[in-house]
Amino acid sequence: MKDFMFIFRNVPSATEPSPEEMQANMQLWMNWIDELKKQDRYKDGEPLTPPGKTVKGAKGTITDGPFVESKEIIGGYFIIHADSLEEAAELAKGCHDLSSNGSVEVREIMKM
């Protein structure tokens, strides 16, 4: 099997979720992780904090935020096992954030 990265992107909500909503959302993530673990697909993953920095160019210019002009944020990532990019993309369909305009970028991890 090959390793793939799921990069989770979502549109920030205009309102702060309640503690109950946050707990329910976290439970959905944990359920999906458990399902992937049972299939021996899940390797690793973590949420990411919203603030970030981007370093680019020959002079190493540092700017705030990875997507300063974007309305989407990267919320986290998983590393999963799959036989192909197509199979990994099918597994990504289990992400519950898809129903709220989220997206999952699926990329094969190149072995060096």
Backbone as ProteinMPNN parsed JSONL, in Angstrom:
{"seq_chain_A": "MKDFMFIFRNVPSATEPSPEEMQANMQLWMNWIDELKKQDRYKDGEPLTPPGKTVKGAKGTITDGPFVESKEIIGGYFIIHADSLEEAAELAKGCHDLSSNGSVEVREIMKM", "coords_chain_A": {"N_chain_A": [[0.84, -1.195, 0.0], [0.321, 2.298, -0.556], [1.171, 5.552, 0.792], [-0.937, 8.299, 1.502], [-1.849, 11.759, 1.675], [-4.413, 13.49, 3.238], [-5.656, 16.643, 2.945], [-7.389, 18.895, 4.697], [-9.718, 21.312, 3.949], [-11.659, 24.121, 4.805], [-14.393, 26.452, 5.04], [-14.371, 29.135, 7.153], [-16.748, 29.519, 9.795], [-19.203, 32.065, 10.2], [-20.159, 32.471, 12.704], [-19.311, 31.612, 16.051], [-19.069, 28.229, 17.01], [-21.146, 26.469, 19.377], [-20.183, 24.973, 22.553], [-21.341, 22.423, 22.634], [-21.85, 21.901, 19.939], [-19.237, 21.9, 18.985], [-18.236, 19.654, 20.343], [-19.869, 17.637, 19.251], [-19.064, 17.776, 16.585], [-16.361, 17.039, 16.862], [-16.729, 14.423, 17.708], [-17.74, 13.242, 15.384], [-15.441, 13.355, 13.767], [-13.748, 11.662, 15.268], [-15.148, 9.248, 15.077], [-14.888, 8.712, 12.34], [-12.101, 8.456, 12.133], [-11.771, 6.179, 13.764], [-13.131, 4.305, 12.177], [-11.468, 4.258, 9.891], [-9.145, 3.305, 11.105], [-9.937, 0.705, 11.854], [-10.006, -0.455, 9.377], [-7.381, -0.572, 8.837], [-6.248, 1.676, 7.615], [-5.701, 4.244, 8.514], [-2.991, 6.27, 9.417], [-1.821, 8.59, 10.617], [-2.545, 11.888, 11.875], [-3.575, 15.27, 12.427], [-5.204, 18.192, 13.784], [-4.838, 21.591, 12.643], [-3.734, 24.781, 13.799], [-5.386, 27.911, 13.153], [-3.802, 30.378, 12.639], [-0.869, 31.205, 10.757], [2.283, 31.283, 8.989], [3.818, 32.294, 5.937], [6.624, 31.604, 4.051], [8.526, 32.799, 1.46], [10.199, 33.071, -1.733], [13.504, 34.165, -2.844], [14.619, 35.828, -0.93], [13.41, 35.023, 1.342], [10.947, 36.088, 2.284], [8.587, 36.77, 4.757], [5.213, 36.313, 5.401], [1.988, 36.87, 6.916], [-0.255, 34.199, 7.537], [-1.159, 31.308, 5.655], [-2.824, 31.474, 3.431], [-3.506, 34.238, 2.609], [-5.316, 35.737, 1.032], [-7.418, 34.072, 0.68], [-10.607, 32.484, 1.179], [-10.796, 30.102, 2.335], [-9.57, 27.836, 4.829], [-6.884, 25.746, 5.879], [-7.597, 23.052, 7.784], [-6.506, 20.763, 8.903], [-4.868, 17.527, 8.708], [-4.622, 14.15, 7.456], [-2.727, 11.155, 7.327], [-2.969, 8.443, 5.315], [-3.351, 4.957, 4.338], [-3.553, 3.479, 1.154], [-4.304, 1.67, -1.867], [-4.278, 3.018, -4.266], [-4.505, 6.27, -5.864], [-7.119, 6.724, -6.617], [-8.531, 5.015, -4.893], [-7.852, 6.179, -2.446], [-9.104, 8.663, -2.765], [-11.763, 7.859, -2.749], [-11.944, 6.994, -0.084], [-11.688, 9.463, 1.151], [-14.185, 10.54, 0.858], [-15.555, 10.021, 3.157], [-15.329, 12.142, 4.877], [-16.973, 14.259, 6.999], [-17.111, 17.022, 6.823], [-17.507, 17.662, 4.2], [-20.176, 18.013, 3.705], [-20.669, 20.564, 4.543], [-19.599, 22.391, 2.742], [-16.855, 21.951, 2.847], [-13.616, 20.691, 1.777], [-11.49, 18.042, 0.583], [-8.239, 17.655, -0.14], [-6.425, 15.286, -1.894], [-3.413, 13.676, -1.879], [-0.694, 11.768, -3.106], [1.991, 10.54, -1.194], [5.257, 11.012, -1.935], [7.834, 8.702, -2.029], [11.128, 8.999, -0.938]], "CA_chain_A": [[0.0, 0.0, 0.0], [1.001, 3.59, -0.618], [0.696, 6.55, 1.749], [-1.559, 9.485, 0.923], [-2.193, 12.808, 2.624], [-5.667, 14.226, 3.096], [-5.527, 18.011, 3.437], [-8.762, 19.331, 4.91], [-9.966, 22.745, 3.795], [-13.042, 24.507, 5.094], [-14.71, 27.87, 5.089], [-14.694, 29.456, 8.551], [-18.112, 29.92, 10.093], [-19.364, 33.46, 10.621], [-20.449, 32.465, 14.134], [-18.558, 30.643, 16.852], [-19.932, 27.114, 17.405], [-21.335, 26.254, 20.815], [-19.4, 23.834, 23.038], [-22.023, 21.187, 22.249], [-21.599, 21.713, 18.503], [-17.828, 21.537, 18.847], [-18.114, 18.271, 20.812], [-20.518, 16.774, 18.255], [-18.176, 17.778, 15.424], [-15.185, 16.233, 17.212], [-17.142, 13.018, 17.739], [-17.8, 12.788, 13.99], [-14.053, 13.12, 13.343], [-13.228, 10.474, 15.959], [-15.824, 8.09, 14.486], [-14.273, 8.451, 11.04], [-10.751, 7.937, 12.416], [-11.931, 4.798, 14.238], [-13.494, 3.482, 11.027], [-10.259, 4.091, 9.077], [-8.223, 2.439, 11.863], [-10.431, -0.673, 11.753], [-9.658, -0.915, 8.03], [-5.926, -0.443, 8.761], [-5.974, 2.736, 6.636], [-5.267, 5.477, 9.186], [-1.619, 6.248, 9.927], [-1.547, 9.737, 11.478], [-3.292, 13.088, 11.524], [-3.725, 16.276, 13.479], [-5.755, 19.481, 13.365], [-3.872, 22.681, 12.6], [-4.263, 26.054, 14.292], [-5.626, 28.81, 12.01], [-2.753, 31.313, 12.218], [0.328, 30.615, 10.182], [3.19, 32.165, 8.263], [4.299, 31.802, 4.661], [7.972, 32.057, 3.721], [8.709, 32.554, 0.033], [11.152, 33.877, -2.491], [14.931, 34.045, -2.56], [14.942, 36.592, 0.273], [12.71, 34.446, 2.487], [9.944, 37.027, 2.776], [7.611, 36.135, 5.643], [3.913, 36.987, 5.467], [1.011, 36.213, 7.777], [-1.25, 33.312, 6.961], [-0.807, 30.543, 4.467], [-3.694, 31.854, 2.323], [-3.928, 35.56, 3.046], [-6.448, 36.242, 0.27], [-8.371, 32.99, 0.467], [-11.681, 32.364, 2.156], [-10.68, 28.762, 2.907], [-8.411, 27.58, 5.679], [-6.526, 24.34, 6.04], [-7.936, 22.73, 9.16], [-5.735, 19.643, 9.411], [-4.452, 16.529, 7.725], [-4.476, 12.734, 7.794], [-1.92, 10.287, 6.481], [-3.704, 7.178, 5.237], [-2.841, 3.93, 3.426], [-4.471, 3.036, 0.106], [-3.606, 1.051, -2.991], [-4.202, 3.932, -5.406], [-5.071, 7.603, -5.669], [-8.571, 6.592, -6.747], [-9.039, 4.427, -3.65], [-7.697, 7.202, -1.404], [-10.156, 9.661, -2.98], [-13.009, 7.255, -2.267], [-11.902, 7.043, 1.382], [-11.872, 10.863, 1.556], [-15.615, 10.843, 0.844], [-16.07, 9.849, 4.51], [-15.16, 13.381, 5.647], [-18.276, 14.896, 7.229], [-17.063, 18.445, 6.475], [-17.919, 17.846, 2.812], [-21.574, 18.459, 3.691], [-20.728, 21.994, 4.858], [-18.74, 23.061, 1.757], [-15.448, 21.66, 3.019], [-13.029, 19.883, 0.715], [-10.341, 17.242, 0.965], [-7.234, 17.466, -1.184], [-5.82, 13.968, -1.719], [-2.11, 13.656, -2.561], [0.184, 10.649, -2.777], [3.255, 10.944, -0.596], [6.349, 10.471, -2.728], [8.912, 8.117, -1.232], [12.448, 9.478, -1.375]], "C_chain_A": [[0.877, 1.247, 0.0], [0.434, 4.495, 0.481], [0.173, 7.764, 0.994], [-1.839, 10.477, 2.038], [-3.55, 13.372, 2.247], [-5.417, 15.602, 3.708], [-6.943, 18.585, 3.496], [-8.869, 20.846, 4.834], [-11.434, 23.012, 4.131], [-13.176, 26.012, 5.115], [-15.076, 28.189, 6.534], [-16.126, 29.935, 8.705], [-18.135, 31.373, 10.552], [-19.642, 33.558, 12.114], [-19.624, 31.375, 14.825], [-19.486, 29.495, 17.248], [-20.028, 27.0, 18.928], [-20.446, 25.102, 21.261], [-20.021, 22.493, 22.642], [-21.795, 20.867, 20.773], [-20.154, 21.297, 18.252], [-17.609, 20.079, 19.254], [-18.713, 17.295, 19.802], [-19.654, 16.662, 17.001], [-16.944, 16.904, 15.69], [-15.536, 14.752, 17.239], [-17.243, 12.437, 16.331], [-16.403, 12.496, 13.447], [-13.506, 11.836, 13.973], [-13.865, 9.2, 15.41], [-15.188, 7.711, 13.154], [-12.862, 7.879, 11.211], [-10.841, 6.483, 12.869], [-12.264, 3.851, 13.089], [-12.264, 3.213, 10.142], [-9.235, 3.199, 9.779], [-8.639, 0.977, 11.767], [-10.086, -1.288, 10.409], [-8.143, -0.916, 7.806], [-5.512, 0.568, 7.689], [-5.346, 3.969, 7.276], [-3.856, 5.313, 9.732], [-1.378, 7.367, 10.937], [-2.454, 10.892, 11.056], [-3.433, 14.002, 12.717], [-4.476, 17.48, 12.921], [-4.634, 20.52, 13.367], [-4.512, 23.943, 13.144], [-4.416, 27.009, 13.11], [-4.464, 29.75, 11.666], [-1.543, 30.565, 11.663], [1.174, 31.685, 9.521], [3.537, 31.493, 6.943], [5.663, 32.422, 4.414], [8.171, 31.763, 2.247], [9.738, 33.492, -0.575], [12.582, 33.717, -2.006], [15.338, 34.777, -1.284], [14.24, 36.049, 1.508], [11.716, 35.4, 3.111], [8.885, 36.274, 3.567], [6.343, 36.976, 5.659], [3.003, 36.208, 6.399], [0.112, 35.323, 6.941], [-0.787, 32.569, 5.725], [-1.63, 30.927, 3.247], [-4.317, 33.201, 2.647], [-5.188, 36.024, 2.325], [-7.521, 35.186, 0.036], [-9.44, 32.999, 1.55], [-11.677, 30.985, 2.798], [-9.471, 28.701, 3.824], [-8.135, 26.084, 5.679], [-6.714, 24.022, 7.513], [-7.13, 21.592, 9.748], [-5.397, 18.669, 8.303], [-4.543, 15.13, 8.313], [-3.411, 12.162, 6.871], [-2.636, 8.938, 6.499], [-2.99, 6.23, 4.27], [-3.933, 3.59, 2.418], [-3.647, 2.444, -1.031], [-3.423, 1.997, -4.171], [-4.776, 5.293, -5.025], [-6.594, 7.545, -5.726], [-9.181, 6.025, -5.458], [-8.945, 5.435, -2.505], [-8.788, 8.264, -1.531], [-11.51, 9.123, -2.522], [-13.058, 7.281, -0.738], [-12.16, 8.463, 1.894], [-13.336, 11.26, 1.569], [-16.25, 10.67, 2.225], [-15.974, 11.091, 5.37], [-16.496, 14.096, 5.782], [-18.279, 16.387, 6.903], [-17.458, 18.709, 5.021], [-19.346, 18.384, 2.737], [-21.723, 19.937, 4.042], [-19.716, 22.776, 4.012], [-17.254, 22.912, 2.019], [-14.931, 20.862, 1.836], [-11.839, 19.123, 1.278], [-9.437, 17.126, -0.257], [-6.524, 16.152, -0.892], [-4.536, 13.936, -2.545], [-1.322, 12.432, -2.143], [1.486, 11.2, -2.215], [4.369, 10.229, -1.353], [7.439, 9.929, -1.799], [10.246, 8.578, -1.806], [13.518, 8.487, -0.954]], "O_chain_A": [[2.008, 1.243, 0.487], [-0.639, 4.235, 1.025], [0.748, 8.199, -0.004], [-2.041, 10.098, 3.191], [-3.804, 13.691, 1.085], [-5.01, 15.704, 4.865], [-7.606, 18.739, 2.47], [-8.192, 21.567, 5.567], [-12.322, 22.233, 3.786], [-12.189, 26.743, 5.198], [-15.993, 27.58, 7.086], [-16.651, 30.66, 7.859], [-17.207, 31.847, 11.207], [-19.395, 34.596, 12.728], [-19.295, 30.35, 14.227], [-20.575, 29.741, 17.767], [-19.114, 27.383, 19.658], [-19.994, 24.323, 20.422], [-19.303, 21.537, 22.349], [-21.576, 19.714, 20.403], [-19.884, 20.444, 17.406], [-16.877, 19.352, 18.583], [-18.131, 16.245, 19.529], [-19.526, 15.582, 16.424], [-16.539, 16.12, 14.831], [-14.728, 13.916, 16.837], [-16.879, 11.283, 16.104], [-16.203, 11.504, 12.746], [-12.879, 11.023, 13.294], [-13.19, 8.177, 15.29], [-14.974, 6.532, 12.873], [-12.48, 6.934, 10.52], [-10.069, 5.643, 12.407], [-11.748, 2.735, 13.027], [-12.045, 2.085, 9.699], [-8.535, 2.425, 9.126], [-7.788, 0.101, 11.614], [-9.896, -2.5, 10.306], [-7.677, -1.227, 6.71], [-4.552, 0.347, 6.951], [-4.547, 4.659, 6.644], [-3.559, 4.34, 10.425], [-0.798, 7.129, 11.996], [-3.058, 10.853, 9.984], [-3.413, 13.563, 13.867], [-4.397, 17.762, 11.725], [-3.606, 20.337, 14.02], [-5.712, 24.154, 12.968], [-3.645, 26.923, 12.154], [-4.162, 29.908, 10.483], [-1.25, 29.438, 12.061], [0.807, 32.86, 9.504], [3.548, 30.266, 6.846], [5.833, 33.633, 4.553], [8.009, 30.623, 1.812], [10.088, 34.535, -0.021], [12.838, 33.208, -0.914], [16.302, 34.384, -0.627], [14.449, 36.557, 2.609], [11.646, 35.513, 4.335], [8.35, 35.266, 3.105], [6.382, 38.183, 5.896], [3.222, 35.021, 6.644], [-0.235, 35.641, 5.803], [-0.112, 33.128, 4.86], [-1.174, 30.724, 2.122], [-5.513, 33.292, 2.927], [-6.05, 36.646, 2.946], [-8.444, 35.412, -0.746], [-9.217, 33.452, 2.673], [-12.465, 30.721, 3.705], [-8.483, 29.41, 3.63], [-9.039, 25.269, 5.502], [-6.085, 24.628, 8.381], [-7.066, 21.454, 10.97], [-5.609, 18.942, 7.122], [-4.54, 14.958, 9.532], [-3.227, 12.644, 5.754], [-2.877, 8.365, 7.562], [-2.137, 6.649, 3.487], [-5.098, 3.433, 2.784], [-2.445, 2.689, -1.138], [-2.52, 1.807, -4.985], [-5.441, 5.441, -4.001], [-7.276, 8.237, -4.97], [-10.218, 6.498, -4.994], [-9.859, 5.531, -1.686], [-9.336, 8.716, -0.526], [-12.314, 9.868, -1.963], [-14.109, 7.561, -0.161], [-12.777, 8.645, 2.944], [-13.698, 12.232, 2.233], [-17.373, 11.126, 2.443], [-16.488, 11.102, 6.489], [-17.087, 14.496, 4.779], [-19.35, 16.966, 6.722], [-17.716, 19.854, 4.65], [-19.685, 19.124, 1.813], [-22.799, 20.506, 3.856], [-19.064, 23.699, 4.499], [-16.458, 23.673, 1.467], [-15.706, 20.411, 0.993], [-11.261, 19.497, 2.299], [-9.828, 16.566, -1.281], [-6.07, 15.926, 0.23], [-4.564, 14.141, -3.758], [-1.282, 12.089, -0.962], [2.013, 12.2, -2.702], [4.415, 9.0, -1.402], [7.902, 10.626, -0.896], [10.457, 8.545, -3.018], [14.7, 8.702, -1.225]]}, "name": "protein", "num_of_chains": 1, "seq": "MKDFMFIFRNVPSATEPSPEEMQANMQLWMNWIDELKKQDRYKDGEPLTPPGKTVKGAKGTITDGPFVESKEIIGGYFIIHADSLEEAAELAKGCHDLSSNGSVEVREIMKM"}
